[in-house]
Amino acid sequence: MEANQLGDDLKTVLISEREISDKLDEMARQIERDYEGRELLLVGVLKGAVMVMADLSRHLNRHVAMDWMAVSSYGSGTKSSGVVRILKDLDADVQGRDVLIVEDIIDSGLTLSWLLANLRSRGARSVEIATMLRKPDAAKVHIDVKYVGFDIPNEFVVGYGLDYAERYRNLPFVGLLNPHVYEK
């Protein structure tokens, strides 16, 4: 789907498909250097990380194991209570393994902070994070992120796995959604 097929839903394309691919290639080369000679387990966080996980793994020139988790922080309305619930747990045991969490975006960092602690408590040898997008101005907790694709403004973005009401995930780029779409 192209940007011009979205009518006035999209304010602008923030990061193009080409820029995403180039950044994934750059991240993959760094990951290969950092994990040379070591087994690596990629853990994708559903649903948003599907695109990043698939494309990042294809940019890697090495074998990697992959697994998925789905977690939810819930509360009243749009505010998180800080309580995290595992909706889909890993199939793999992380004990003694090098784990790379793959995310689409880091906003507040609250859920990811919990996930880091959870995987470390399971005895992982190392746990690091790779994310395509990070919103530094939205952070509520500090998280060390080893691989960051792009820092972006604290605005509502869609595409490349990111959705609004389960729409726009399949866009090959990241765009800013026009407020009239989500302020209905």
C-alpha positions in Angstrom: 0.0 0.0 0.0 1.3 3.4 -1.0 1.0 6.7 0.9 -1.2 8.2 -1.8 -3.8 5.4 -1.3 -4.5 6.6 2.2 -6.4 9.8 1.3 -6.0 12.3 4.1 -5.4 9.7 6.9 -1.7 10.3 6.6 -0.1 13.6 7.6 3.3 12.7 6.2 5.8 9.8 5.6 8.3 10.1 8.5 10.6 7.2 7.5 10.6 5.7 4.0 10.8 2.0 3.1 14.4 2.5 1.8 15.5 4.3 5.0 14.1 1.4 7.1 15.9 -1.2 4.9 19.2 0.7 5.1 18.9 1.0 8.9 18.1 -2.7 9.3 21.2 -3.6 7.3 23.3 -1.3 9.5 21.8 -2.8 12.7 22.4 -6.3 11.4 26.1 -5.7 10.7 26.5 -4.4 14.3 24.6 -7.4 15.7 26.8 -9.8 13.7 29.9 -8.2 15.1 28.6 -8.1 18.7 27.4 -11.7 18.7 30.2 -13.3 16.6 30.7 -16.9 17.7 27.7 -16.8 20.0 24.2 -18.3 19.6 21.5 -15.7 19.5 17.8 -15.9 20.3 15.7 -13.1 18.8 12.5 -12.5 20.9 9.9 -10.5 19.0 7.2 -8.7 21.0 3.8 -9.2 19.3 2.1 -7.8 17.4 4.0 -4.7 16.4 7.5 -6.3 16.0 6.4 -8.8 13.3 7.8 -6.6 10.5 11.0 -5.6 12.2 11.7 -9.2 13.4 11.1 -10.7 9.9 13.2 -8.0 8.1 16.0 -7.8 10.6 16.4 -11.6 10.6 16.6 -11.6 6.8 19.3 -8.9 7.0 21.5 -11.1 9.3 24.1 -13.2 7.6 24.0 -15.9 10.3 21.7 -18.4 11.9 19.5 -17.2 14.7 16.7 -18.8 16.7 13.5 -16.9 17.0 10.6 -16.9 19.4 7.7 -14.6 20.3 6.1 -13.1 23.4 2.9 -11.1 23.7 2.6 -8.9 26.8 0.0 -6.4 27.8 0.0 -3.7 30.3 -3.5 -2.8 31.3 -5.5 -0.3 33.3 -8.4 2.0 32.9 -9.0 3.5 29.5 -5.8 4.5 27.8 -3.7 4.7 31.0 -1.5 1.8 32.0 -1.6 0.5 35.6 1.9 -0.7 35.3 0.7 -4.2 35.7 2.0 -6.5 33.0 0.3 -9.7 31.9 1.9 -12.3 29.6 -0.6 -13.2 26.9 1.8 -15.5 25.0 5.0 -16.8 26.6 8.1 -18.0 25.0 8.4 -21.6 23.8 12.2 -21.6 24.2 14.1 -21.7 27.5 16.3 -18.6 27.8 18.5 -20.1 30.6 22.2 -19.4 29.7 21.3 -17.9 26.3 22.0 -14.5 24.7 18.6 -12.9 24.0 17.9 -9.9 21.8 14.4 -8.5 22.3 13.1 -7.1 19.0 10.7 -4.2 19.3 8.9 -2.0 16.8 8.8 1.1 19.1 9.7 2.2 22.6 7.4 4.8 24.1 7.2 5.0 27.9 9.5 2.0 28.4 7.4 0.6 31.3 6.4 -2.7 29.7 9.8 -3.2 28.2 11.4 -2.6 31.6 9.3 -5.3 33.1 10.1 -7.6 30.2 13.9 -7.1 30.6 13.6 -8.0 34.3 11.5 -11.0 33.5 13.9 -12.5 31.0 16.9 -11.8 33.2 15.2 -13.5 36.1 14.8 -16.6 33.9 18.6 -16.9 33.8 19.4 -15.5 30.3 23.2 -15.0 29.8 22.5 -11.6 28.3 19.4 -9.6 27.4 19.6 -6.7 25.0 17.1 -4.7 22.9 16.8 -3.8 19.3 14.1 -1.4 18.3 13.2 0.3 15.0 11.8 3.4 16.7 12.2 5.2 20.0 10.4 8.2 21.3 12.9 9.8 23.8 10.4 12.4 24.9 7.8 9.8 25.9 10.2 7.8 28.2 9.0 7.3 31.8 11.9 5.0 32.7 15.4 4.8 31.5 16.2 1.7 29.4 19.5 0.9 27.8 18.7 0.1 24.2 21.7 -1.4 22.3 20.3 -1.0 18.8 18.1 1.9 17.8 16.9 2.5 14.3 15.5 6.0 14.6 14.6 8.4 17.4 11.3 10.1 16.5 9.1 12.8 17.9 6.4 12.0 20.5 3.6 11.9 17.8 1.2 9.2 16.7 2.9 7.0 14.1 1.6 4.1 12.1 3.0 1.6 9.5 5.7 -1.0 9.6 3.9 -3.0 12.2 2.5 0.0 14.1 -1.3 0.3 14.0 -4.3 2.4 15.0 -7.3 0.2 15.6 -5.6 -2.7 13.8 -5.2 -0.7 10.6 -2.0 0.6 8.9 0.3 -2.2 10.2 1.1 -3.4 6.7 2.4 0.0 5.4 6.0 -0.4 4.3 7.0 2.9 5.8 6.4 4.8 9.0 4.1 7.8 8.8 2.4 10.4 11.0 -1.3 9.8 11.3 -3.6 12.8 10.9 -5.2 13.6 14.3 -8.7 13.6 12.7 -8.4 9.8 12.3 -7.9 9.0 16.0 -9.7 12.0 17.6 -13.1 10.7 16.4 
